[in-house]
Amino acid sequence: MLTTKSLGKTFRNGVAAVRGVDLHVDQGEIVGFLGPNGAGKTTTMRMFTTLLTPTSGSATVAGHDLLTDPRAVRRRIGYLSQHGGLSPANPVGEELELHAMLYGLPRRTARDRVAGVLERLELTGLETMPGAALSGGQRRRFDIAFCLVHDPVLLFLDEPTTGLDPQSRANLWSHVRALREGGATVFLTTHYLDEADALCDRIVIIDHGVVAAEGTPAELKSGGRTLDEAFLDITGRSLREDVAA
């Protein structure tokens, strides 16, 4: 579902944010992408979602070449940014319907698709509410609804639970697991190690623009380590320091 070879990004100022990432994500996996602040996570995610053009290497995303066919990539992926995209003033149901139509769905099909996604995420009945009236957990689930309305096969979730209370985080975890059970592949970044441990089939750790380690949570915790201790051993830094910052 996602394969990269020596994928890199150097900006015009000479900063090499990503120095050569090799990844392979299978269909139906939930893969966590972890790293300290400045490690290259967001730059890599923005390349995968066609928001940044790589300067080196290659990648196949959802069955299409990232460099030569970015339009086809966009049609098959969903992307949840850190900050979401809901308007605070507009009815969220209308926004979702418009979003579906921008992907080329006829209005009737778009309405049916929106209704199905809202039911799936336990949001039915909230369609007429403006974004500003939703709770934090509801807003994040609507953000995921935007990712799903065009029926993508691969989802990129950038820190999906940041700022949520523990109950809302646990609720969102259940919906992410349901996405995988429904056949989707999920690639997510997070600053919460308990989240990565609970959700992810595999974890990839990036540091200084390269993949420093990868494996299942159990493999990374071998030797009686916690995931935080493993992360500290690999990067020399605790991810909790970034959360506090």
WOTA-V479206 format. One record per residue. N is the residue number from 1. RES is the residue in one letter. D_LAST is the distance of its C-alpha to the last C-alpha in whole Angstrom. Layout:
# WOTA-V479206
n->(N,N)
res->(RES,RES)
d_last->(D_LAST,D_LAST)
This chain:
# WOTA-V479206
n->(1,2,3,4,5,6,7,8,9,10,11,12,13,14,15,16,17,18,19,20,21,22,23,24,25,26,27,28,29,30,31,32,33,34,35,36,37,38,39,40,41,42,43,44,45,46,47,48,49,50,51,52,53,54,55,56,57,58,59,60,61,62,63,64,65,66,67,68,69,70,71,72,73,74,75,76,77,78,79,80,81,82,83,84,85,86,87,88,89,90,91,92,93,94,95,96,97,98,99,100,101,102,103,104,105,106,107,108,109,110,111,112,113,114,115,116,117,118,119,120,121,122,123,124,125,126,127,128,129,130,131,132,133,134,135,136,137,138,139,140,141,142,143,144,145,146,147,148,149,150,151,152,153,154,155,156,157,158,159,160,161,162,163,164,165,166,167,168,169,170,171,172,173,174,175,176,177,178,179,180,181,182,183,184,185,186,187,188,189,190,191,192,193,194,195,196,197,198,199,200,201,202,203,204,205,206,207,208,209,210,211,212,213,214,215,216,217,218,219,220,221,222,223,224,225,226,227,228,229,230,231,232,233,234,235,236,237,238,239,240,241,242,243,244,245)
res->(M,L,T,T,K,S,L,G,K,T,F,R,N,G,V,A,A,V,R,G,V,D,L,H,V,D,Q,G,E,I,V,G,F,L,G,P,N,G,A,G,K,T,T,T,M,R,M,F,T,T,L,L,T,P,T,S,G,S,A,T,V,A,G,H,D,L,L,T,D,P,R,A,V,R,R,R,I,G,Y,L,S,Q,H,G,G,L,S,P,A,N,P,V,G,E,E,L,E,L,H,A,M,L,Y,G,L,P,R,R,T,A,R,D,R,V,A,G,V,L,E,R,L,E,L,T,G,L,E,T,M,P,G,A,A,L,S,G,G,Q,R,R,R,F,D,I,A,F,C,L,V,H,D,P,V,L,L,F,L,D,E,P,T,T,G,L,D,P,Q,S,R,A,N,L,W,S,H,V,R,A,L,R,E,G,G,A,T,V,F,L,T,T,H,Y,L,D,E,A,D,A,L,C,D,R,I,V,I,I,D,H,G,V,V,A,A,E,G,T,P,A,E,L,K,S,G,G,R,T,L,D,E,A,F,L,D,I,T,G,R,S,L,R,E,D,V,A,A)
d_last->(34,31,32,31,32,31,29,27,26,26,25,28,26,26,23,23,20,22,25,27,26,29,29,31,30,33,35,33,30,27,25,21,19,16,14,11,10,13,15,17,17,17,20,22,21,23,25,26,27,29,26,26,29,29,30,32,33,34,32,34,33,34,38,37,37,33,35,39,38,35,37,38,34,33,36,35,31,29,25,23,20,16,18,21,24,26,28,27,31,33,34,32,35,37,34,34,38,37,35,37,40,38,38,42,42,45,45,46,45,41,42,43,40,37,39,39,35,35,37,35,32,33,33,37,38,34,36,37,34,31,28,27,29,27,25,21,23,26,24,22,26,27,25,26,30,29,29,32,34,36,36,34,34,31,27,24,21,18,15,18,17,13,14,17,18,19,23,22,20,23,26,24,24,28,28,27,29,32,31,32,35,36,36,33,31,27,24,21,17,15,11,13,16,18,19,19,22,23,24,24,28,26,23,22,19,19,18,19,21,23,23,23,24,25,27,27,25,28,28,25,25,28,29,28,24,21,20,16,19,20,17,16,20,20,17,16,13,11,10,9,6,5,5,4,0)
